[in-house]
Amino acid sequence: MVNRVFLKAIAFSVVCAFAFTAQAKKDLRYGTLLYEYYQQDYFAALVEYEYANELNEWLHDADAARLLKGGMTLSYGLPDEAQSIFKDLLDKDVSPETRNKAWYYLAKLYYNKGQASEAAKALARIKGTMPEDVVEEFNYLATLINMHFDHLENAERAINLKKSSNPYEPYLLFNLAVKQLQRGDDAKARSLLNEVVGYTKINPKEEFAVLADRAKQALAHIHIQDQDLLGAWKYLQNVRTTGLYSNRALLSYGWTAIKLKRFEQAIPALKALNKRSISIAEVQEAKVLLAHLYEQKGATRAALKQYLLAEKAFASGVDAIGGARKIIAGQKIPEEFVVNLEAIMDETDWYGSEPSLDYNKLTPFLIELMSSNPFHSVIKELRDLYALRENLLYWGRQAVEHQLIIKHRQQGLTSEKIARFIKKTEKQQEDLEFQISELRLHTYTLDVEEQERFSALLEATAQDFEFLEDRLKRVRAIEEPYRQSEENVRWAKKLHNRIKQKLSETDDLIDELERVMRIVVNAELDKHEERMRYYWAQARLGKARLYDQTLYRLEDIREQQSNKTGERP
């Protein structure tokens, strides 16, 4: 979450760094390359680069284009190739600006691959000042690396130095607070988290509001650890009841209220959770906790009703997990899920409602999983492989058409056939011209308005004849028909076979990654089912306990009544 902006920016950082430079240059090839990148058509952009590079058409943008290719390759999900490109650039005699940017992008790549030491070494190779277009991201990365190696004082100085203009300030503050908590400096962590909360008041954007919710919850837990329930209560009351962290906040609010003996104030929070999807862990706990709270208050009827409703909800939840297992086993589900992941997450309020579409029934159980980097790596690689497969399928269709063209050309046209074709075409042209002349004469007998209607049509027909005559003239100029060389035919067949081979390899990789994805998803579903069955058992135990208490109470009443009347119970 806290690195989301940084991670999201990596795909476009290279091209954005060169956008202004490209406008000031006159290399049309570079501009075309930049346009394709902005359209996120990375395949076409890479083809454009390789074509221009093969023809040596870079006028003065060769290094910039190569660096841009590194960014495209990285965006296309090929970090190793991107790393090789950046390293090749650094081995050349390039401008200081290009060299510094290459070291910076290489450092970003290392950091996102989890190689913080290599990232720090790459940053250390930067000499002089960074260009303005990447200086903010450079400072952000340098600060993150300082935090990684526990150089917290250096990180704090860097944050304070750039506070007025740093768009990453709240994320850096939150990261630094987490590090301070790990170090055991709760006072410093509290101060930093309060700064994150205060930042939202100045910049009321949704992403900062979400971060502020998480900061408030972290502050509440610090107070809970210090046995300061009232302090925790203050922060939990200000966490929004909708949003990514609202479930945990509502449950924490309920537990804190119970510990403070404010049972009536705990009930609304638990009821709010109780209405949400059974796939959410906090909702499962809240269902049992709400029933237990009624039980502690002595509201036996309300507690029993809540235990019965919880039991029914857990039964449906276990069934939903079974349905989710069937969905992930489907042939097209992984691809559909991966391709539509962003739309699914943007358009559906998973923490507040039940899903409707078939593959959407799977997503609520994967919220926690989708926040993990390993799962995102699998998703990204699958998405890139699906894109590659689409491109290979496209070129496969083009190959079929190309084969038809080659077959037609191999049949060939002799000089005699061309002569017969020209003679036949000339005869058809004469016939058509005669018919058009007859039609033109006929229009003269019509009214003026009717003649105007036909004049435009006749004019267009005359233009078509001029075009036909031009093409016929070119055919007459052919001295010898074109013949496809055997070398070109073999070369084309080799390319066509290569497309089939690469498509087969891509399909194998997709099958393997889909298998991995299914294993990971099923493991996550196992965790959900185990937890849900545990709370289900708790609900059944609570229900049985209340039934037993009721039976004992009824027996006591009957015994008392029997003693009064002198009858045997």
N, C-alpha and C positions, 0 to 999 in steps of 0.2 A: 504493500500500500504506500509506504513512505517513499519508495523509489519509483513509484508509478510514472511520474512525469519524466524522470530521467530515462527510464527504460522505453517509454513510449516515443521519446524524441530520437532514439538512435537511428531509426529507419530513415529519417528525413534530415538529419543534422548535416550530412555531407553536402547535399544539394543546396540546402538553405545557405550554407556558408559561401557558396559560389554564385548565388543568384544575382547579387548586385554586380559582381565582377563580369558575369556573362553579358549583362546589359551594356557594359561599356566596351565590349569587344566586338569584332566584326566577323568572327569565325562562324559561318552559318551552320556548319556541321555540329559545332558545339551547342549552338542554340537549339537545333533539332533534337539533339541528345537530351538537353535540359528539359525540353518540352515533354518528351516521352516519359521522363522521370517524374515530372510534376503530375502527369496523368496516371502515375503508378503502373504504367505498362512496362514493367521491368524487362520482360522478355524482348519486346520490340526495341527497347533502349539498348540492351546489350547487343542485339543483332546490329543495330545502327552503329554502335561503337566499333564492333569487330569489322564491319564493312568499311567504315571510314579508315580504320587502322590498317586494313589490308591494302587499301588504295593509297595510303600515306597522305590523306587529305587534311590532316590537322595543320593549319597554318602556323599558329603560335599558341594553341591551347592544349598541346599534347599532354603536358604534366597535369593540368587542371582536369582534362578529360579522363586521364588515368586515375586520378584521385576520385573523380566522380564515379568511375567504374567500380572502384572499391566500395563506395557507398551503395551503389546499385546491387553489387554482389552480396553485400551484407543484408540489404533489404530483401533480397531474394532468398535469404536463408542459407547462405554459403559462407559462414564465418572464416573457415580455413582458407578459402580462396581469397577473401577480402584481406586477410592477414598477410598473405603472400604478396598481394598487390601493394599494400602499404610498405612492406619491407623492401620490395623492389624499388619503389620510389625513393626510399631513404638511402639506397645504395647508389643513387644517381646524383649528378650535380644539379640540384634543383634550387629554386629561389628560397631564401630563408622563410618566407611566408608559407610556401607549400610544404617545406620540411617541418615546420612547427605544427602545421595542421595534421600532417601525416602522423607525427608522433602522438598528437592528441587523440586522433581517431583510433590509432593502434592501442593507446592506453584505455580508451572506452571499451574497445573490443575485449581486451584482456580482463577488465573489471567485470564485464557482463558474463564472461566465461568463468568467473570465480577465481581468477588469477591476479589477486590484488598486488602481490609482490612484483609481478611483471608489469602491471599497470603503473606502479610507483616508479619503476626503473624507466619506463617510457616517458613519463612526465618529467623526470629528472633530466632527460636529454633535450628538453625544449630550451632554447636560448633566446634571450631578448624578450620582447613583449608579444603577447598573443594578439592576433587581429581582432578588431572590435566585434566582428560577427560571431565569434565563438568564445569570447572572453568569459561570458557569464556561465556557459556550460563548462568551460575549463575550470573556473573557480569552484563550481558545484562538485565536479569530479575530484578535484584536489582535496576539497573538504571531506568528502566521503572516504577517501583513502586515508586521510589523517585520522578519522574516527575509527576506521578499521584497525589501524595499528595503535589505537588508544592514545594518540597524540591530541587529547581533547583540548588542551590549552591552545594549541595552534589552530584547531578547528574553530574554537570560539572566537579567537582573534580575527580569523578570516570572515566569519559570519558578521561580526560587529563592524568590520571594515567596510563591507559592502551592503549593509542593511538597507540603506535608502533606495538601492536600485536592484536588489537581488530578488528575482521572481521565485527562487527556490527557497526563500528564507523559512517559511513555516515547516517545510519538509526537513530542512537541515536542523532546525530547532528540535523537532520531534526526534530525529535520529540521535541528536546529541543528548537529549533527555534520557533516551533508552540506554545509551552508553553510561551516563552518569548513574542510572539505577543499577546497572550491572556492576559498577564500581562501588556501589553502596552509598553514594552521596545523594540521599533523598532530598535534602534541602535544595541542592542545585537543580535536581530533576524537577521538583515542584515549580521552581522559578521559571524554568524553560517551558514547561507544559502550560503554565499560565500565560506565557508570551504567545504560545500557539493559539490559545483560546482568545486572547486579545486581538490577534491578527485578523480573525474572522470578522470582528466588529468593524475593522477598517476596510476589509476586502470581502464583502458578503457574496462570495461565489460558492456554488454547491460543493466543489471539491475541497475548499477550505472549511466549509461547514462540517463535512464528513470527518475531516482531520481533527477539527475542534471537538466533535463528539468523542472521538477516540481518546483525545487528550484529557477530556473531562472524566472519562471512565478510568483512565490510568491514574488520574489524581484521586479519584474515589477509592481505588484499590490501595493506593499508598496510605490513605487515611485509615482504611479498614485494617491494614497490617499494623498500623500504630494504635489500634483499638479506639480510634477516634470516629465513632459511627456518625456523630452529628456532622462532622466535617465531610465525610463521604456522602451523607444524605444531601448536603448542600449542592454538591456537584452532580449527583445522579438526578436531582430534580430538574436540572437544566439541560440534560441530554434529550435530544429530540426523540419523539416516540415513533418516528418513521425514519428510515435510513438504514445504512449498512450495519451499524452497530447498535441499533435500537433494541434488538432481542436480548443481547447480553446486558444492556443497560436496564431494561425493564425487570429482568430477573434479579440483577444485583439490587435494584431499587426495592423489589419485594422482599428479598432476604434481609436487607438492612432495616426495613420497616418492621419485620418480624422480630429482629434482634432488639430493636428499640421499643418493642411491645406496642407498636402502632399498627395493629392488625387491620383496622378499617382502611388505613391508607395503603396497605399492601394489596388488598383485594382488587382495586381497579387495575393496577399494573399487571397482576397475574391474569385477570380476566381479559385484558387487552392481548396478552400473549396467547391465551387459550383459544382465541379466534383465528390464530394464524396457522400456517401449514404444519402438519404433523411431522414433516420431514426435517424441521428445525430442532436441533438438540435442546435449545432453551425452552421451546414450546413443550417438548416431551416432559422436561423436568417441572415446568410450571403447572401442567395438568395434575400431576400427583401432589405437588406442593399446595395448590389451591384446595384440593380435597382435604389434605392434612391440616391446613389452616382452619377450615370449617370445623374439622373434627376437634381441634384444640379449643375452639371457641364454644364447643358444646352444641353446635348446629348439626346434629346427627343426620337429619333428613337431607340438608343441603350437601353435607359431606358424602353421604351415600349416593346421592344423585350424581355428584361430580365424579366419584369413583366409577360409577356405571358408564358415564359418558366417556371418561378417559379410557376405560377398557374397550369400549366400542371404537374409539379413535385409534388406539394402538393396533387393534385387529385390522382396521382398514389401512393403517400405515404399513404393516407387515405385508398385506396384500399388494400395496403400491410398490413396495420394494421388489416383490416377485414380478410385477408388471415391468418395472424398470430393468430387471435382469433380462426379460424377454426382448425388451426394446434394444438394449445394447448388443444383444446377440444378432439383431437384424442385419441384413447384408449392407444396406445403404445408410444405416443410422450414423456410424462414425463420420462419414463424409458430410452428411446433412448437418450433423451436430457441429462439426468443426467450421464448415463454411458459414453457417448462420449464427455462430456463437456470439459475435458482437451484437447483432440485431436482437437475439434472444435476451441477452443481459441488459440491453438498453431499454427494451420495450416491456419487459415483464417485471412486476414487483414481487420477486420471489419470497421476500420476507413477510409479505402481507396478504398473499392470495394463493389459491390453488391453480396449477397450470391446467391448460385445456388440450393442447395439441399432443399427439402421441409421443414424439421425441422430447417434447417439453416436460413430460412426466418424469423424465430422467434428471433434468437439470437441478431441481430443488435439492436433491441429495448430494450434489457435487459442488455446492457453494464453497465449502472449506477446501475441497480438493483443487478447485480452480484458482485458488489464491496461492498455490504452491508453484515454485519455479520449475521443478521437474515435470509436472503435468503440463505447464505452459510450453515447455520445450517440446514435448511430444506433440501438443496441439499445433505449434508453429511449424514443426517439421512436416506433419501431415498436411497442413494447409499448403505448404510449398510444394509438396509432392503432388497434391491434387492439381495445383496450377500447372506443374510440369506435365502431368498426364494430359491435361486439357490441350496444352500446346502441342504435344506429340500426336494426339488424336487429330488435331487440326492439320498438322503437317502430313499425317497419314492419309487424310482425305485429299490433300493437295498432291500427294505422291500418286494416288490412283488416277487423278486427272492428268498428271504429267505422263504417266504410263500410256494413257490413251493418245496423248499428243505424239509421243515417241512412236507408238504403233502406227499412227496415221502417216507420220513422216517416213517411216521405214517402207511403207507401201510405195511411196514416191510418186512423182509426176514426171512423165517423159516430156520432151519438147513437142512431140506430136499431140499428146493429151492437152498441153497448154494451148496449142494452136486451135484444137477443136473447141476447147473451152472459150477461147476468145471469139471464135467465129459464131458459136452458139449465143454468147452473151451479146454480141453486136446485133444479131438478128432479133433477139428479144428486146433490145433497146430500140431498134427501129420500129418494131410493132407497137411498143408502148408509146413512143413519140407520136406515131400516127394516130393512136387512139386519143392521146391528149389533145392533138390538134383538132380532131373531130369534136371533142368535148368543148374546146375553146370556141369553135365556130357556133356550136349549139347555144352557148351562153349568150351570144349576141342577140339571140331571138327573145331573150327573157327581159323582164322589167329591170330598171336601173338598180333597184334595191337587191334583186336576186343576183344581178351581175356582180355587185359589190361583195355579196356573200361568197361567190365562187372565186373571186379574184385572189383573195388571200390563199385559198387552197391551191390554186394553179401556180401562184408564185412559190409556195413551199415545194410543190412538185418539181418546178424548174430547178430549184436549188438542189433537190435530191438527184436530179439528172446530172447536174454539174459535178456533184460528189462522185456519182457512179462513173462518169467519164474520166475523172482524175484517177480513180482506182484502176480502171481498165487500162489507162495509159501506163501505169506502173507495171501491170501484168505484161503488157506488150514489150516493155523494156527488159524483161527477164531473158537473159541469153541462155542460161543453163539452170535447171531446177535445183533447189537446195537438197542435199542429201545428208542425212544424219550420220556422223562418223561413228564407227564401232567403239572408239575410245570413249566418246561422250555417252553412248548407250551403256557401256560397262560402268562408267562413273556414276550415272544416274541410278542404275540398279544397286550399286554399292550403297549409295545414300539412302535409297528406299529400304534396303535391308537393315541399315543402321537405325532407321526410325523404328522399325519393328523390334530390333534388339533392345534399344533404349526403352521402348514402351514396355517390353516384357520385364526388364530390370526394374523399371519404376513400379510396375504392378506388384512385383515381388516385395519391394521395399514397403509399399503401401500395406500389403497383406501383413507383413511382419509388424509394422508400427500399429496397425489396427488391432492386432493380437495383443500387443503390449498395452494399448489403451484399454482394451476390454478387461485385461487382467487387473490393471490399476483401478478401473471403475468398479469392478466386482469386489475388489478388496475394500474399497470405500463403502460400497453397499453392505458388505459384511459387518463393518463397524456400525453402520446405522441400524442394521437388524439386531445386532447384539445389544446395543443400547436400548432400542425400542422394546425388545423382549424383556429386558431388565425392568424398565418402567411399567410395562404391561403386567409383569409379575407383582410389582409393588401395588398396582391398582387392584389386582385380584386379592392380594393379601389384605389391603385396606377394606375392601368390600366384605371379605369373609369375617374380618374382625368386627365390623359394625353389625353384621348379621348375628354373629355370636353374642355380641353385647346386647343386642335387641332380644334374642332368645332368652339369655340369662335374666334380663330385666322382666320379661314376660313371666318366666318361671317364678321369680321372686314375688311378683304381684299376685300370681295365683296362690303361692304358698301363704302369703300374708292374708289373702282373702279366705283361704281354707282354715287358717288358724282362728280367724274371727268367727267363722260359722261352726267350727268344730268338725268340719268334714275333712276327709283325707284328700290330699292334693291329687 
